[in-house]
Amino acid sequence: MEQYLLGLDNGGTIIKAALFTINGKEIGIASRTTEISTPHSGWTERDMETLWDQNCACVREVIAKTGVQPETVAGIAVCGHGKGLYAWGKDNRPAYPGIISTDNRAWKFPEKWKAEGTHAKLYDRLCQQFMACQQVSILAWFKEHDRKTYDNIKWAFSVIDYIRFRLTGEAYSEATNISGSGLINVRDACIDTDLLDTLGIPEATGMIPPIRYSNERLGSVTAAAAEKIGLKAGTPVAGGMFDIDSCAIAMSVTRPEDFCTITGTWTINEFISKKPVTGTAIAMNSLYAIPGFYLIEECSSTGAGNLEWVIHNCFTGETPQDGKKLYAHLDDMAAEVPADDCDVYFLPFLQGSNRHPLAKASFIGLTSFHTRAHLLRSVYEGVVFSAKGHIDKLLSIREKPAAVRMAGGAANSSFWVQMFADILELPIETVTGVKELGALGCAMAAAVSAGIYKDYNEAATVMVRISSPVYPNHSMVETYRSKYEKYTAVCEALDTVWNRFEV
C-alpha cells in the first residue's frame, strides 16, 4: 500500500494543505484565505477558531481531491509564520484572537529594552534583536495594556504549536519557532527564568510548553480532530517548524555553505551554522530544524505582499487581453520599462520595515510622465533592494555562496528571479516540480518522524529537485548598483523623519 505525507502551511494570510508521495511528488493542494482584522492601526489579528476550521477544511478538500484513503497518510506536520502570538486560555479556549507576525502594537518595547540596556545585558543568551511582533514583546504589551487577557494565558503558542495542539491535544513549543520568540535562551536552547524576570514578564515562564524538535513525533491525531479534519485517528503528528525553516529544508539547505532567500509576505534571507553569529549587525539567530545547527537570519515584512497590495488596489478587474494569467501579465508590463528608464523608487514598507520601526511605504520620484508600468517595476525592484540589504549583512560575515536558492511567491516569476540574480550579482536556483515548498518541508519532517528516512539529508536526496541556475545578466550590473545606491540614500534620508509619524 502506497504511503503519503501531509503538510499544512499556515501563512499570515493563506492556509495550504498539500499531499505528497514519499518520493516528494506533490499530488494535491487545497487552500483557504483567512480574514485579517485590523482593529487599530498597526494591529493584525485573526479568529483562532476560524483558523482551525479552515485548516480542517483544507485537509478534507485535499484528501477528497486526490482520492487518497486517510489510513494511507503516514504522517502530518504543520509549518507557519513565525513570531506573533496564539494564546490559549486557562478556560480551555483561545484567550484572544491570533496575532500575526505583521502586528506592530508592541513596537515600543524593543525600543525601551534597547534604550535601557536590557537587550545588551541579555544578548549573549538571546542571540537576536528584539522585534515588535515577537511573543516576548506582545506578552509585555498585554501585561501593561490588557492584564485580564495576560492573566488568563495558559500557553503562549506560535501558530504551528496552536494547530498541532488542536490536532493532538498535547502542548509543545517547537524549537525553530520558540527560539525566534525572544522568550528563551537560544544559545543553550532552554527556558531561562532569569531572562524573563529581567524583561518584567516572569509569569511567561509557565506559559511556554516543553521544547521539542521539528522531526520528533509530538502526538497523534485525536478521535475528535480526526472526525473534523478527515484523517484517521492515531495518524502520527511531527513537530513541524517555522515556515522559513520548512522552505529551507525543502530547498535542501542542510550544510553551512548553502544560502537561501524566501520572498513571500516577508523577505527571509538565511544560512545555517554550527554556532550562533553574535557581536555583528546580524539581527537573528534561532535554532534550525536540524538539531545542532543555528539558523542565521535577516528578515523583514517587505516581500511580495507589497505586490499583492498593488494588485488589489491598482489592478482590480485587470483582464489580460492575451489570455495570460494576471501575474504573467504584470511581469510583462513591468518588463516593458527598461531598468535604466525607471527612476521611480518604491520603499516596500506597507507591513513593516527593515529600516525604522515607524517607516511607511512610499513611491519616490514620481512625475506626470510615469505610468502604472513604472510603478509596477519600482515595486518589483524595491522588494529586491530590501532583500539585498539583508543579504549584504549576511555576506559580510561569510563567503559568497556559489548560488542563492530562492523560494516564495517571487520565485514563481521568471522576471523577478532574473531581477534577483541581476541585483544580487549571484546565480539563483529554485526547486522544481513543487509549488508548496513550506508544505514539502513539513512532509519531510513527517517522513523522518515516521522513520521513512533516517534524517533530513536522506529525505532531501529523495524528495528535493533543484533547478539549473539563473545567472546574472552582467550588462545590468552597473545600472542596478547605481539604483541600489539611490534607494539606500532615499531610505537614509527618510529614516530621519519617521519618528514624526504615529503607528
N, C-alpha and C positions, 0 to 999 in steps of 0.2 A: 504494500500500500504506500503510495507516494505521500511524502510529508510536506507540509507548508509552514511558513513563518509569517507572522503578522506584525506589522509595525504601525504604531499610532503616533502621529506628529501633531502636536498642539502648538501652533504658532500664535503670534499675537492677534491675528485676525482670522486665520483659516485653520480648520482641523482636517487632517487627511488620514485615511486608513489605506494601507497598501499591503497586498498579499504577494509573497514571493515563494518560488521553489527553493529548495535547499542549495541550488547552484546559483542563486541570485537573479533568476529570471522574474521580472515583475509581471504578474498576470492579471492584476486588477487594482483599481484605485477608486475611492469614493471620498468626497469632501463636503464640508459644510462651512459656511461663513458665519462667524459669531458677531452678534450685535455688540458694539462697543458704546459704553455710556461715558459721557464727559460732563459730570455734574458741576464741575468748576474748571476754569482754565488750568491746563496742566495736569488734570486728573484723567486717567483712563482705566475703566473698570468693565467687568462683565459678570453676569449672573452665574454662580458656580453650579447650580442645579441644571440650568440650561446647558452649560458646558458639558456636563456629564451625559445628559440626554443626547447631545449632538455627537459625542464620541461613540455612544452606543449605536446611534443611527448610522454612522459611517461604517462601523464594523458589520452590522446587519446587511447593509447595502453591498459591501464588497463581497461578503460571503454569498449573497444571493446572485450577484452579477457573475461570479466565477463558477458557481455551482459546486464549489468545494464543500465537502462534508465537514462539519465542525470538529469531528473527532480526529480528522487528519491534520489539524493545526497543532504542530509540535510545541509551539511557544509563542508568547506575545511579549512585546516590550513597548514602552512609551518614551518618546523624546518630546521636547518642547522648549519654549523660550526660557531663558534664564531670568534671574532677578524677579522683581515683582513679589507678590505675596498672596497665597491662597490659604486663608486662615480657617482652620476647623475649630469649632467651638466646644466648650465643655458640656454644652447641651446637645452634643452629637448632631450638629448641623453646621452649615457654613456660618462663620462668625461675622462675615462681611462679604460684599462682592469681591470677586477675584481682581486683584490689582495687577495690571500688565506692566511689562518692562519699559514702556514708554511713559509711565507716570512720573511726574516731576514735583509732586506736592511736598516732598521731604527735602528739597534742594538745599535748604538752609543748614541741615545737619552736617553733611560733608564739609561745608564751608566753615561751620563752627568748630568741628573737630580738628580741622586743619589749622585754623587760627589759634586755637587754644593749646596746640601742641599734642593733643591726644593721639592724632594719627601717627605723628613721629614716634611717640612712645610705644605704639603697638605695631608699627610697620614690620619689624623683624618677624613677627608671628603672622600678621595678616598677609604679607607679601603682595599687597594690592592697594590701589587707591579706593577711597570710599566713593560711591555713586548714589545719587538720589533715589534710584529705582531698586537698590538692594534691599533685602529684607531688614538688614540692620537699621537703615535709615527710616524705613516705613514703620518698623516697630517703635522706634524712638518718637516718630511723629504721632503714632496712636497713643503712646503713653502721655504725651504732652497735650494732645488735642481731643482725644476720644478715649478716656480712661475706661469707660464701660466696656467698649469693644476689646481693648487691650487685656483687661482682667478676665475676659471670657475666652481668650485664645488657649486652646489645648495644644494644637500642633501648628507650627509655622511652616506650612508646606510650600514647595515650589509647585508649578503646575503639574509636572510629571509625578511628583510624590502624591499629589492630590488624586489624580486619575488612577494611579496604581492602588492607592488606598481604597478607592471605590470598587476596584476590581477584586481586591483580596481581603479587605477589612484589616490589613496589617499596616502599621505606620513605620516608615523608614525615611531617612534622608539619604538620597543617592549622592555619592561623593562629588561628582562633577558639578552638580547644582549647588549643594550646600557650601562647597568651597568657594563659590563666587558670590556668596550672600553677605560677606562681611561679618558673619556670626561665629566663625570658627578659626582656630589656629591652623592655617593652611600648611605651614612648614612641617608641623608634626601630625597633620591630618587628625585632629581631635577637637572635641568641645573644650573650651577654655573658660572656666568660670571667672577668672581674674579679668580676662579681656572684656567680658560682658559687664562685669561690675564697673570697670573703668569707663565704659560707654554709657553708664547710667541705666542699663536695662538688665539687671541681674535676673529678673523674672524669666527672661528669654531662655535661660539655661534649661528650664523644664519644658520649653516649647519645641526643642529640637529633638526629633526622633533619632534612634540609633543610626549611625552612618554605615552604609554598605556600598559596594561597587556595582558597576553597570551590568556585569555579566553574572552576578550572583542570582540565584533563584530566591525571590523575596515573597514567596507565597503562591497560591493558586487561585484561579477564578472561582469565587464562591457560587453557591447554587442560586442565590438571589441575583448576583451580577450576571451569571450565565443566562438566566431567563431573559434578562433585559438586553443583553448585548449580542446574544445569538451564538455563543461559544459553548463548548462542553464544560460543565463544572469539573474542576480539577485541572484545567489547562494550565501548564506552568507559566508563571509571570516572572520575567527577568527584571533587574533593577532599572534598565533603561538609562537615559542620560540627557544632559543638556543638548539642545539641537546642534550647537556648534561642534560639540564632540562627535555627535552622531554623523554629521556630514563629513567630518574629518576621517572618522573610521570608515565611512562609505567611500572615501577617496583614497583609502589605503595609506593614511598618514600614520605610520607605525614606527618611523625612525626619526631621529633628531634632524637629519638632513632634509626631510620633507617640509614643504611650506604650502599653506593654502589660504585662499581668500573666499569668503562666503558673502555674497551680496544679495540679501533678501530685504526684509524691513530694516534690519541692521546691516552694517558692514563689519564683518568679523575677519580678522587677519591674525594668523597664528602658526606656531610650530611647537614641537614638544621638546622637553629637556629632562635630563635625569635629576636636575636640581632647580630650584626657583632662581629667577634672574631678578635680583634686587639691587638697590642703590643706583638705578638708572632711571631714565624717563619712561620706562615701560609701566603701563598702568595696572596690568592684571596678570597675576599668576594664579592658577587654580589647579586642582587635581584632575588629571586626564582620565579617560575611560580605561586606559591600560594601567593597572597598578604599578607604581614605581616611577611613573612619569608625571611631570607637571606640564600643563598647557600654558604657553606664554602667549599672551593675547593683547591685541589692541583693537578696540571696537567702539562703535557709537551708532545711534539710531539714525544714520544718514545714508541709508541704502536705497534700494529700489522702491521702497514705499513712497519716496518723493515722486517717482514717475506715476505711481498709481494715483496719487493726489492730482497730478496734472491731467491725467486721462479723465478722471471723474469730473473735474471742474472745467476743463478746456476742450475735451474731445468727446463729450457725451453725445451719443447719437451719430458719431462718425461712422460712415459706411464706406469702406474701401471700394472703389469702382472696379478694381482689377480682380476681385474675388479673393484677395489675400485676407488673412486674419488681421485683426486690428494691430497686434503688436508688430507683425512684419511690416504692415503699412506705416506705422510710426517710425520704425527703423529706417525705412526708405525715405521718409520725409526728412528725418534728421540728417541722413547721409547726403541729401541734396545740397546742403550748405557745407562748403569746404571748411575745415577746421580753422584755417587762417583768415577766413572771411566772416567768422563769427566772434566778434569782440563783445559778446554778452556773457556775463558770469553769473552762475546760479550757486548760491550758498545753500546746501541741502539740509537745512536745519528745521524742517517742518515738525519733526518729532523729537528734537533734541540736537545737541551739538557736540563735536569733539574739540570745540574751541573755547566755549564760555557757557556756563550753566544757564544763562538767560538769552543766548543768541537766538535769533529768529531767521527763518528762510528769507532770501532776498534775491531779486534779479538786479544786477548792476550793469549799467552801460546801455540801457535801452534808449533808442531814438525812434522817430516815426518811420525810419527805414526798415526796422526789423519786423519779421513776420513770426507766425506760430512756429515755423520750422527752426528759426533762430532760437526761440525759447526752448523748444524741444531739445535741440542739440546741446544747449547750455546745461540742461538738466542731466543728460547722459554724462557730460564731461564733469559737472560738479560732483556727482556721485563718485566718479573715479578719482578725482582730485582729493576728495575727502579720504578715500581708501588709501591713496598714495601717502598722505600724511601719516597714517598709522603704519603703513608698511615701511616707510623710511625710518621710523623709530625702531622697528624690529630689526631691520637690516643694519642698523648702527651697532648692534651687539652680536652679530653673527655674519658668516659669509653669505654672499648671494646664493640662492638656490639655482639648480640647473633649470628649473621651471617652477611656475606657480600653478597649483591645482585650484580650479575655480568651481564654485557651486552657487546655488541660489538662483533666484529668478533671472538675474542678469546673464547667467551662463546659458540661458535658452536663446539669447540674441547673438547671432554671429557678428553683428555690427558692434555690439557692446564688448564682446570678447576681444575683437581686434583692437578696440579702443583701449582696453585694459593692457593688452600687450604693448601697444604703442606708447602709452603714458608711463607704464612701469618699466619699459625697456627690458622686458623679460618674456620668454615664451610662456604661453598659457595652455594648460591641459584641462580637459573636462572628463567626466565619467560618461561612458556611452551605454545605451540600452536601458537606462533607468531614468524616470522622471522624478521620483521622490527619494532623494538621497537621504534625508533625515529618517524616513521610514526604513530604508535599506540598512542604515546603521543599527536601527532597532532590531531588525530581523537578524543581523549578525550577532547582536548581543543575545537574542533569544536562542540562536543556534549554538553559541558557546555555552550558554547556561544549560541547554538541554543535552550537551555532550556530543552534538553532531560534529563540532570542530573543537580542537583542544584549546585554541586561543584565537585572538583576532588576526594574527598573522596568517594562520591557516585558513580562516574564514575569508580573508581578503584575497588570498591566492585563488580561491574557487569562485567567489561571488562578485568581485570587482573587476571592471574592464576600463582601462584608461585610454583616452583618445590620443591621436597624434598631436603634437604641439602646434599651436598657432603662434607664428613668430612675429616679432615687431616689424613694422614697416619703417625702415631706417630713414626714409625720406620725411617721416613725420616727427622725428625725434626733436629737432630744434624748435619746431612750431609748438609742440606740446610743452617743452621745457620753458619756453617763454610764457606760454599761457598759465602754466602752473605757478610761475613766479608772480604773475599778476594776481592770480586767485589768492595766493598766500598774502600778498600785500593788502588786498581788499579785506581779507579776514582780520589781519593785524590791526588795520585802521578801525574797523568796526568793534573790535574787542574793547576799545577804549570807551564805547558809549552804551554797551548793553546793560550796564548797571542802572541806567535810567529807565529801563523797561521793567514792568512787572511781569510775573509769571502769567 
